[in-house]
Amino acid sequence: MAEIEAKFLIRHPEQIENILAMLADRGYAPIRQSRSELIDTYLDTADWGIFRSGWVFRVRESGVSVTLILKSLGSREDDLFIREEIEQPLAANFSWPEQQTLPVGEVQQRLDALAGGMPRIKLFTISNNRRTHLLSVPGSPTTRLELDFDETRISAIQEDSNTPRQLHFNELEVELVEGVARDVVELATVLREHPGLIPAQLSKFERGLLAAGLSAPGIFETPPEPDLAASDLLITLLFASIETQQAILVSQQPVAWEGLDSEGVHKMRVAIRRIRTLTRAFHDVLFADNEASLEPELRWLAGELGHARDADVGMGDIARIQGALPPHLAPRVEAFVDNLKALRADAYANLVGVFSSDRYACLMNRLSYLVNTGATAATRATYGALSIVDSADDFIHASAQKLIERGDRLDPQSSARELHKLRIRAKRLRYLMEFYDRALSHRWLPAIRELQILHDILGEHQDAVTSRDRLRHFRDALPADQSSADLRQAVELMIVDQERRMAGMREQLPAAWSRCHRAIV
């Protein structure tokens, strides 16, 4: 059976009644509604045999009933997810998960054909508190659309750390029951304009992979680094490395769009920084034909992502900040937490606009063009014979000198801005060393390690600066009367805590810089 649906993340669950009222005003008449609790356990073989065959397998529990479900990976057309679904209800006496041998049926037979008898392993569990509304469509009396409002919790064990993790979100699914796909498209167009609804980019299965830290073939996989030798050409390594980072941007953009996992924004920012490092260091190689540099557009995108990242870091720091407060004041900072949540929501709403913009599309097209066309004739004429090993020392030395000049000017009175600039320089050198490192048998590994330590110290300092400034801004906007006295006191203490955090990082900085300096000269 073909499943045609549109999906939206609900930023503000309290808006559900407003959504239903808006649809009623437009003539979408309710027929019936229901509630259900669904528990879906997703499984596959160790080698992703089911997924590689184009399907996702789950076992659904609803009350006492158990259903086996195979859903195709399908396709995406604008707002529509189009997939094939096969269901096999099980007998009431079937005990899941104790009984692993599945009874004969269509899903069981398909699984045997897809997985070749290999054992299935649990990937993650998705729990849905579902509220279902069946609606008729204005002007189309026989059409039926199902609206599922899901409060969803994904539970998984992180593969790399063996620790539990959950993703919690609210989602609206609009599914065609009877009629034509156009009816779903028309309703999706209406819903797109509703504030607080974000068109979904990922399926629940893909979000489950995020929660579990898994990467199925072709989904969230980290592209392999170029495997080249020291004697290979610099331009081969250069274009292959940019292609790797471009692939990360493409794969992480849907994650950043949805904002459920902060790693999407973080990985996009790192990919942009690595590309910018290469386009700066090798500007003459990449743009030998006087093509306009990508730098202004990459800087713009990095800045837009930065607002979301700052909010993510702030949210991640809340527990630590509150833990520094006296017990009687910790509950008083709820207003600040609410303010931070609002800032984060605004930052991610802005990202949806960024990713939907012509400017972003143009940047991604230019990156694709750069990667796909490769080195131009002019580039090959000038740099075509230059090997990785013959180019490395000159480019590394130029970047290291810039870092040393800035680092040696440090003193106890250096401003936060100066430390932040040092951090940027350190990142550029580290990324450049990592660019060369694999092909040159990890020649700069000791320096990379010291640069990472320096970067972590400076990053912790910058996070504290950002948090302190955000707290100051919030404090200065508080009313001056006694109604906010406890909140003001709590915020003042949190500011002091961030300043103490900054001082701690500054104490570690001279020794870290000394070790780093010795490693890179």
C-alpha positions as CSV (number, residue, x, y, z in Angstrom):
1,M,0.0,0.0,0.0
2,A,1.4,3.4,-1.0
3,E,1.7,5.9,1.8
4,I,1.5,9.6,0.9
5,E,2.1,12.1,3.7
6,A,3.4,15.5,4.6
7,K,5.2,16.0,7.9
8,F,5.8,19.0,10.1
9,L,7.7,19.5,13.4
10,I,5.6,21.4,15.9
11,R,7.8,23.9,17.7
12,H,5.0,24.9,20.2
13,P,2.7,22.0,21.2
14,E,0.2,24.4,22.7
15,Q,-0.7,25.5,19.1
16,I,-2.4,22.3,18.2
17,E,-5.8,23.6,19.0
18,N,-5.1,26.7,17.0
19,I,-4.1,24.6,14.0
20,L,-7.4,22.6,14.2
21,A,-9.4,25.8,14.5
22,M,-7.7,27.3,11.5
23,L,-8.4,24.2,9.4
24,A,-12.1,24.2,10.5
25,D,-12.4,27.8,9.4
26,R,-11.0,26.7,6.0
27,G,-13.7,24.0,5.7
28,Y,-11.7,20.9,6.8
29,A,-14.5,19.2,8.7
30,P,-13.8,16.7,11.5
31,I,-15.2,13.2,11.0
32,R,-13.8,11.4,14.1
33,Q,-10.8,11.5,16.4
34,S,-9.0,9.0,18.6
35,R,-6.0,8.6,20.8
36,S,-3.4,5.8,20.9
37,E,-0.1,4.8,22.5
38,L,2.3,3.3,20.0
39,I,5.7,1.7,20.7
40,D,7.8,1.0,17.6
41,T,11.0,-1.1,17.9
42,Y,13.3,-0.8,14.8
43,L,15.5,-3.7,13.8
44,D,18.0,-4.7,11.1
45,T,20.8,-7.1,10.6
46,A,24.3,-6.3,11.6
47,D,25.2,-5.5,8.0
48,W,22.1,-3.4,7.4
49,G,20.7,-6.1,5.0
50,I,17.1,-4.8,5.3
51,F,18.0,-1.2,4.8
52,R,20.4,-1.9,1.9
53,S,17.4,-3.6,0.2
54,G,15.4,-0.4,0.4
55,W,13.3,-1.1,3.5
56,V,12.9,-0.3,7.2
57,F,11.6,-2.9,9.6
58,R,9.7,-2.2,12.8
59,V,7.6,-4.1,15.3
60,R,4.6,-1.9,16.5
61,E,2.9,-2.5,19.8
62,S,-0.4,-0.8,20.4
63,G,-2.2,-2.0,23.5
64,V,-2.3,-5.8,23.3
65,S,-1.8,-5.9,19.5
66,V,1.5,-6.4,17.7
67,T,2.1,-5.6,14.0
68,L,5.1,-6.3,11.8
69,I,5.7,-3.3,9.4
70,L,8.0,-3.0,6.5
71,K,8.2,0.5,5.0
72,S,10.2,1.4,1.9
73,L,12.7,4.2,1.9
74,G,10.6,5.7,-0.8
75,S,11.1,9.2,-2.2
76,R,10.6,12.9,-1.4
77,E,8.7,15.3,-3.7
78,D,8.6,18.8,-2.3
79,D,6.6,18.5,1.0
80,L,5.5,14.9,0.3
81,F,7.0,11.7,1.6
82,I,5.9,8.8,-0.7
83,R,6.6,5.2,0.6
84,E,5.3,1.7,0.3
85,E,4.1,0.0,3.5
86,I,3.4,-3.6,4.2
87,E,1.8,-4.7,7.5
88,Q,1.3,-8.1,9.1
89,P,-0.9,-8.2,12.2
90,L,0.1,-10.9,14.7
91,A,-2.1,-13.2,16.7
92,A,-3.1,-12.0,20.1
93,N,-1.1,-14.8,21.8
94,F,2.1,-13.7,20.1
95,S,4.5,-12.5,22.8
96,W,7.0,-9.8,21.7
97,P,9.9,-9.6,22.2
98,E,10.2,-13.0,23.9
99,Q,9.2,-14.8,20.7
100,Q,11.8,-13.9,18.1
101,T,10.7,-16.5,15.5
102,L,8.1,-14.6,13.4
103,P,4.9,-16.4,12.2
104,V,4.4,-17.0,8.5
105,G,3.0,-13.9,6.6
106,E,3.8,-11.3,4.0
107,V,6.3,-9.3,6.1
108,Q,8.0,-12.5,7.5
109,Q,8.5,-13.8,3.9
110,R,9.9,-10.5,2.7
111,L,12.2,-10.3,5.7
112,D,13.5,-13.8,5.0
113,A,14.2,-12.8,1.4
114,L,15.8,-9.5,2.3
115,A,17.9,-10.6,5.3
116,G,18.8,-14.1,4.2
117,G,18.0,-15.6,7.6
118,M,20.5,-13.4,9.4
119,P,19.6,-12.5,13.0
120,R,18.0,-9.1,13.6
121,I,19.3,-6.7,16.2
122,K,17.5,-3.8,17.9
123,L,18.4,-0.3,16.8
124,F,16.2,1.9,18.9
125,T,12.7,2.3,20.2
126,I,10.2,5.1,19.3
127,S,7.2,5.8,21.6
128,N,4.3,7.9,20.2
129,N,1.5,9.4,22.1
130,R,-0.7,9.9,19.1
131,R,-3.8,12.0,18.7
132,T,-5.6,11.3,15.3
133,H,-8.1,13.4,13.5
134,L,-9.9,12.2,10.3
135,L,-11.0,15.2,8.2
136,S,-13.0,15.7,5.1
137,V,-11.7,18.2,2.5
138,P,-13.6,21.3,1.3
139,G,-14.9,20.9,-2.2
140,S,-14.0,17.2,-2.3
141,P,-16.6,15.2,-0.3
142,T,-15.0,11.8,-0.9
143,T,-11.5,12.8,0.1
144,R,-10.2,11.8,3.6
145,L,-7.1,13.1,5.2
146,E,-5.7,11.8,8.5
147,L,-3.9,14.2,10.9
148,D,-1.7,12.5,13.4
149,F,-0.4,14.8,16.2
150,D,2.5,12.8,17.7
151,E,4.3,13.4,21.0
152,T,7.4,11.3,20.3
153,R,10.2,10.0,22.4
154,I,13.1,8.1,20.8
155,S,15.2,6.0,23.2
156,A,18.5,4.6,22.1
157,I,21.9,3.4,23.4
158,Q,24.7,5.5,21.8
159,E,27.0,3.2,19.9
160,D,30.2,5.1,20.6
161,S,29.7,5.6,24.4
162,N,27.2,2.8,25.4
163,T,25.1,5.5,27.2
164,P,21.3,6.0,26.8
165,R,20.0,9.0,24.9
166,Q,16.6,10.4,24.1
167,L,15.2,12.7,21.5
168,H,11.8,14.3,22.3
169,F,9.7,16.2,19.8
170,N,6.2,16.9,18.6
171,E,5.2,16.2,15.0
172,L,2.2,16.5,12.7
173,E,1.7,14.0,10.0
174,V,-0.9,14.5,7.2
175,E,-1.6,11.3,5.5
176,L,-3.9,10.6,2.5
177,V,-6.6,8.1,3.3
178,E,-8.8,8.5,0.3
179,G,-8.4,10.9,-2.6
180,V,-5.4,12.2,-4.6
181,A,-2.0,13.5,-3.6
182,R,-2.9,17.1,-4.6
183,D,-5.2,17.3,-1.6
184,V,-2.2,16.6,0.7
185,V,-0.1,19.2,-1.2
186,E,-2.8,21.8,-0.8
187,L,-3.1,21.3,2.9
188,A,0.6,21.2,3.4
189,T,0.8,24.6,1.6
190,V,-1.7,25.9,4.2
191,L,0.2,24.5,7.1
192,R,3.6,25.8,5.9
193,E,2.3,29.3,6.6
194,H,1.3,28.5,10.2
195,P,3.8,29.9,12.7
196,G,5.5,27.2,14.8
197,L,5.2,24.5,12.1
198,I,8.5,23.5,10.4
199,P,8.4,21.2,7.3
200,A,10.1,18.0,8.4
201,Q,13.3,17.0,6.6
202,L,13.9,13.6,8.2
203,S,11.8,10.5,9.0
204,K,11.4,9.1,12.5
205,F,13.8,6.3,11.4
206,E,16.5,8.8,10.5
207,R,16.0,10.7,13.8
208,G,16.4,7.3,15.6
209,L,19.7,6.9,13.9
210,L,20.8,10.3,15.2
211,A,19.7,9.3,18.7
212,A,21.6,6.0,18.5
213,G,24.7,7.6,16.9
214,L,24.3,5.3,14.0
215,S,24.9,5.8,10.3
216,A,23.1,3.5,7.9
217,P,24.6,3.2,4.4
218,G,24.2,6.6,2.7
219,I,22.7,8.3,5.8
220,F,24.9,10.4,8.2
221,E,27.9,8.5,7.0
222,T,31.2,10.4,7.4
223,P,32.7,10.6,3.9
224,P,36.1,8.9,3.8
225,E,39.2,11.1,3.8
226,P,41.3,11.0,0.6
227,D,43.8,8.2,0.8
228,L,46.8,9.7,-1.0
229,A,50.6,9.4,-0.8
230,A,53.1,12.1,-0.2
231,S,54.1,12.1,-3.9
232,D,50.5,12.6,-5.2
233,L,49.5,16.0,-6.5
234,L,48.4,18.8,-4.2
235,I,45.5,19.7,-6.4
236,T,44.2,16.1,-6.1
237,L,44.2,16.3,-2.3
238,L,42.8,19.8,-2.3
239,F,39.7,19.1,-4.5
240,A,39.1,15.8,-2.8
241,S,39.2,17.4,0.7
242,I,36.7,20.1,-0.3
243,E,34.4,17.5,-1.8
244,T,34.5,15.6,1.5
245,Q,33.5,18.7,3.5
246,Q,30.8,19.6,0.9
247,A,29.3,16.1,1.4
248,I,29.2,16.8,5.2
249,L,27.3,20.1,4.6
250,V,24.8,18.3,2.4
251,S,24.2,15.4,4.8
252,Q,24.0,17.6,8.0
253,Q,21.8,20.4,6.6
254,P,18.5,18.5,7.2
255,V,19.6,17.8,10.8
256,A,20.5,21.5,11.3
257,W,17.1,22.5,9.7
258,E,15.1,20.5,12.2
259,G,17.2,21.5,15.2
260,L,16.5,18.3,17.3
261,D,20.2,17.4,17.4
262,S,22.7,20.2,17.9
263,E,25.4,18.1,16.2
264,G,23.9,19.1,12.8
265,V,24.8,22.8,13.2
266,H,28.1,21.9,14.8
267,K,29.2,19.6,12.0
268,M,28.2,22.1,9.4
269,R,30.2,24.8,11.1
270,V,33.3,22.6,11.3
271,A,32.9,21.7,7.6
272,I,32.7,25.3,6.7
273,R,35.7,26.2,8.8
274,R,37.8,23.5,7.0
275,I,36.7,24.7,3.6
276,R,37.5,28.3,4.5
277,T,40.9,27.2,5.7
278,L,41.6,25.6,2.4
279,T,40.2,28.5,0.3
280,R,42.3,31.0,2.2
281,A,45.5,29.0,2.2
282,F,45.2,27.9,-1.5
283,H,43.3,30.8,-2.9
284,D,45.7,31.2,-5.9
285,V,45.4,27.4,-6.6
286,L,41.6,27.4,-6.4
287,F,40.9,30.7,-8.1
288,A,43.7,31.0,-10.6
289,D,41.2,32.2,-13.3
290,N,40.2,35.2,-11.1
291,E,37.0,33.6,-10.2
292,A,35.3,35.3,-7.3
293,S,36.3,33.9,-3.9
294,L,33.7,31.9,-1.9
295,E,34.9,33.5,1.3
296,P,32.2,36.2,1.8
297,E,29.4,33.6,1.3
298,L,31.0,31.0,3.5
299,R,31.5,33.7,6.2
300,W,27.8,34.6,5.9
301,L,26.7,31.0,6.4
302,A,29.1,30.4,9.3
303,G,27.7,33.5,11.0
304,E,24.1,32.3,10.6
305,L,24.9,28.9,12.0
306,G,26.9,30.6,14.8
307,H,23.7,32.1,16.3
308,A,22.2,28.6,16.7
309,R,25.4,27.1,18.0
310,D,25.8,29.8,20.7
311,A,22.2,29.0,21.8
312,D,23.0,25.3,21.9
313,V,26.1,25.9,24.0
314,G,24.1,28.1,26.3
315,M,21.4,25.5,26.7
316,G,24.0,22.8,27.4
317,D,25.5,24.9,30.1
318,I,22.3,25.6,32.0
319,A,22.7,22.6,34.4
320,R,26.3,23.6,35.3
321,I,25.3,27.2,35.8
322,Q,22.3,26.4,38.0
323,G,24.5,24.0,40.0
324,A,26.7,26.9,41.0
325,L,23.8,28.6,42.7
326,P,22.6,28.3,46.3
327,P,19.7,25.8,46.5
328,H,17.2,28.6,47.3
329,L,18.1,30.6,44.2
330,A,18.4,27.8,41.6
331,P,14.6,27.7,40.9
332,R,14.6,31.5,40.4
333,V,16.3,31.4,37.1
334,E,13.4,29.8,35.2
335,A,12.8,33.1,33.4
336,F,16.4,33.1,32.1
337,V,16.0,29.5,30.9
338,D,12.8,30.5,29.1
339,N,14.6,33.4,27.5
340,L,17.4,31.1,26.3
341,K,14.9,28.6,24.9
342,A,13.2,31.5,23.0
343,L,16.6,32.7,21.6
344,R,17.3,29.1,20.5
345,A,13.9,28.7,18.8
346,D,14.4,32.0,17.0
347,A,17.9,31.0,15.9
348,Y,16.7,27.8,14.4
349,A,13.7,29.4,12.8
350,N,16.1,31.8,11.1
351,L,18.1,28.8,9.8
352,V,15.0,27.5,8.0
353,G,14.9,30.8,6.2
354,V,18.6,30.6,5.5
355,F,18.4,27.1,4.0
356,S,15.4,28.0,2.0
357,S,17.0,31.1,0.5
358,D,18.4,31.7,-3.0
359,R,21.6,32.8,-1.4
360,Y,22.2,29.5,0.2
361,A,21.3,27.6,-2.9
362,C,23.7,29.7,-4.9
363,L,26.5,29.0,-2.5
364,M,25.9,25.3,-2.6
365,N,25.8,25.4,-6.4
366,R,29.1,27.2,-6.5
367,L,30.7,24.6,-4.2
368,S,29.3,21.8,-6.4
369,Y,30.7,23.5,-9.5
370,L,34.1,24.0,-7.9
371,V,34.2,20.3,-6.9
372,N,32.8,18.9,-10.1
373,T,34.9,20.9,-12.5
374,G,38.1,20.4,-10.5
375,A,41.3,22.2,-11.4
376,T,41.2,24.6,-14.4
377,A,43.7,24.7,-17.2
378,A,45.3,27.7,-15.6
379,T,45.6,26.0,-12.3
380,R,47.1,22.9,-13.9
381,A,49.6,25.0,-15.8
382,T,50.8,26.7,-12.6
383,Y,50.4,24.1,-9.9
384,G,49.8,20.8,-11.8
385,A,53.2,19.3,-11.0
386,L,53.3,20.4,-7.3
387,S,53.2,17.3,-5.0
388,I,51.7,17.1,-1.5
389,V,55.1,16.7,0.1
390,D,56.8,19.6,-1.8
391,S,54.0,22.0,-1.0
392,A,53.5,21.2,2.7
393,D,56.3,23.1,4.4
394,D,55.7,26.4,2.7
395,F,52.0,26.5,3.4
396,I,52.3,25.2,7.0
397,H,55.1,27.6,7.8
398,A,53.1,30.6,6.5
399,S,50.1,29.7,8.7
400,A,52.3,28.8,11.7
401,Q,54.1,32.2,11.6
402,K,50.8,34.1,11.7
403,L,49.8,32.1,14.8
404,I,53.1,32.6,16.5
405,E,53.0,36.4,15.9
406,R,49.7,36.6,17.6
407,G,50.4,34.1,20.4
408,D,53.7,35.8,21.4
409,R,51.8,39.0,21.9
410,L,49.7,37.5,24.7
411,D,49.9,38.9,28.2
412,P,47.6,38.9,31.3
413,Q,45.8,41.9,30.0
414,S,44.9,40.5,26.6
415,S,41.3,41.1,25.8
416,A,38.7,38.4,25.1
417,R,38.6,39.5,21.5
418,E,42.4,39.0,21.2
419,L,42.1,35.5,22.7
420,H,39.3,34.7,20.3
421,K,41.4,35.7,17.3
422,L,44.2,33.5,18.6
423,R,41.7,30.6,18.8
424,I,40.7,31.2,15.2
425,R,44.4,31.2,14.1
426,A,45.0,28.0,16.0
427,K,42.1,26.3,14.3
428,R,43.3,27.3,10.9
429,L,46.7,25.9,11.5
430,R,45.3,22.7,13.0
431,Y,43.0,22.2,10.1
432,L,45.8,22.8,7.6
433,M,48.0,20.3,9.4
434,E,45.2,17.8,9.4
435,F,44.7,18.4,5.7
436,Y,48.3,17.3,5.0
437,D,48.8,14.9,7.9
438,R,47.4,11.6,6.6
439,A,49.4,11.7,3.3
440,L,52.5,12.6,5.2
441,S,52.4,9.7,7.7
442,H,51.1,11.9,10.6
443,R,54.2,14.1,10.6
444,W,52.5,16.9,12.5
445,L,50.5,14.7,15.0
446,P,52.3,16.1,18.1
447,A,51.6,19.7,17.0
448,I,48.0,18.8,16.2
449,R,47.5,17.5,19.7
450,E,49.0,20.6,21.3
451,L,46.9,22.8,19.1
452,Q,43.8,20.9,20.1
453,I,44.5,21.5,23.8
454,L,45.1,25.2,23.1
455,H,41.9,25.3,21.1
456,D,39.9,23.6,23.9
457,I,41.1,26.1,26.5
458,L,40.4,29.1,24.3
459,G,37.0,27.6,23.3
460,E,36.0,27.2,26.9
461,H,37.1,30.8,27.6
462,Q,35.0,32.1,24.6
463,D,31.9,30.0,25.7
464,A,32.2,31.6,29.1
465,V,32.5,35.1,27.6
466,T,29.4,34.5,25.5
467,S,27.5,33.2,28.4
468,R,28.5,36.1,30.7
469,D,27.5,38.7,28.0
470,R,24.2,37.0,27.5
471,L,23.6,37.0,31.3
472,R,24.5,40.7,31.5
473,H,22.1,41.5,28.7
474,F,19.3,39.7,30.5
475,R,20.1,41.3,33.8
476,D,20.1,44.8,32.4
477,A,16.6,44.2,30.9
478,L,15.2,43.2,34.3
479,P,12.8,45.7,36.1
480,A,14.5,47.7,38.8
481,D,11.9,47.0,41.5
482,Q,11.9,44.3,44.2
483,S,9.8,41.9,42.1
484,S,12.9,40.5,40.4
485,A,15.4,40.9,43.3
486,D,15.9,37.1,43.7
487,L,16.3,36.6,40.0
488,R,18.7,39.5,39.8
489,Q,20.8,38.1,42.6
490,A,20.9,34.7,40.9
491,V,21.9,36.2,37.6
492,E,24.7,38.2,39.3
493,L,26.0,35.0,40.9
494,M,25.9,33.2,37.5
495,I,27.9,36.1,36.0
496,V,30.5,35.8,38.7
497,D,30.7,32.0,38.0
498,Q,31.3,32.7,34.3
499,E,34.0,35.2,35.1
500,R,35.6,32.6,37.4
501,R,35.5,30.1,34.6
502,M,37.2,32.6,32.3
503,A,39.9,33.2,34.9
504,G,40.5,29.5,35.2
505,M,41.1,29.2,31.4
506,R,43.4,32.2,31.4
507,E,45.6,30.5,34.2
508,Q,46.1,27.5,31.9
509,L,46.8,29.5,28.8
510,P,50.5,30.5,29.2
511,A,51.7,26.9,29.7
512,A,49.4,25.6,26.9
513,W,50.8,28.3,24.5
514,S,54.4,27.5,25.5
515,R,53.9,23.8,24.7
516,C,52.1,24.6,21.4
517,H,54.8,27.1,20.4
518,R,57.5,24.5,20.9
519,A,55.5,21.9,18.9
520,I,54.9,24.0,15.8
521,V,58.3,25.7,15.3
